Amino acid sequence: MTKPPVAQRVLILHNDPGEIAILSGLLTKAGFQVVASDLTTIALHELVHNPPHVIVAAEGTSGRSVESLTRHLKNDPFLGRLPLIVLIRDIRLNDVDWGSVDVDDYICLPYRPDEIVHRVRLCLSRLTRSLDANPLTRLPGNTSILFETTARIESGKPFALAYLDVDNFKSFNDRYGYGRGDEVLVVACRILTTVVGELAGVEGFVGHVGGDDFVFMSHPDHIDAICETVIKRFDLVIPDFYDRDDRLQGYIDSVDRKGNHEQFPMMSLSIAVVTNSHR
C-alpha cells in the first residue's frame, strides 16, 4: 500500500498571535504542516527531529529588522540552511539592500491570502530544482529524471528514453586530469541539449545522472535521428581534447580499474534506448 506524501513543514516566526493564526490557517488549508514561534521561544531541539522545509519570518520578530533577522537566522547552524521568506511592509522595500540580504523571497504587507501559499510553493519548487541540478552542467538531476519518466509513463503517450554513457572517460580523466574531463562533460552536455532541442523541440528532455552518464527523452519518431546526430557531433570534436601524439596514435596508455596497463581508444558514446511505443 502506497503511503500518502508527507506534508511539507513551514516554520512561521512572528510576534503577532493573530497574524500567526491567519498564516497558519492559510498554509494548513493548502496542505502544509505549520509550526509557529518567535526567536525567543523557538525550540530547536524539537525542530531537529521534525525539521521544517522553509521559514516564513516577519520583520519585527523579536524587534529585529530584515537585515538583523536574516543575519541571526543564517548564522544558526540548523536554521541557516533553510530557505527564508520574509514579510515586510511595502514602505520598507526601498530601504533594504536586497543584493546583500541572504533571503530567498519576500512578501509585501499587506498581502493577499493566496500570495502566501503561492510564494511558499514557488520557493520550495525553486529549492528542489537548485538542489537537483548537476553542479557542473546545470542539467536536471536524478529527482527530475525520475519525475519526468514517471509523468511520461503515466500519461500513456508514446516516448523513448535513452541512456548515454561516455566510453573510456575514466582513462581520459586518469591521463589528463579532472579539469579537462569536466570540459568533455560540458561539451557533451551542449551537444546533447542542442540536438535534442533541434530535433525533439518542446517534447525533448535532457538530464544528467552524474559523472559521464546522461539521459534524454523524446517522441519515438525522433530518437534514432537524435542518437545518430549526437554521436556524429561528439566524434567530430572529441579528438581535439587529446594531445597531438595521443591523437595521432588513436589511443592513450593508462591503467584499468584493476591497475593493469592498457591501451584505451579515444572516447566515444554508447546509447541504450527503450520505448513504450511497441507495448
Buried (B, 14 or more C-beta within 10 A) or exposed (E): EEEEEEBBBBBBBBBEEEBBEBBBEBBEEBEBBBBBBBBEEBEEEEBEEEBBBBBBBBBBBBEBBBBEBBBBBBEBEEBBEBBBBBBBEEEBEEEBEEEEBEBBBBBBBEBEEEEBBEBBBEBBEEBBBEEBBBEBBEBBBBBBBBBBBEEBEEEEEBBBBBBBBBBBBBBBBBBBEEEEBEEBBEBBBEBBBBBBEEBBEEBBBBBBBEBBBBBBBBBBEBBBBBBEBBBEBBEEEBEEBBEEEBBEEEBBEBBEEEEEEEEBEBBBBEBEBEBBEEE
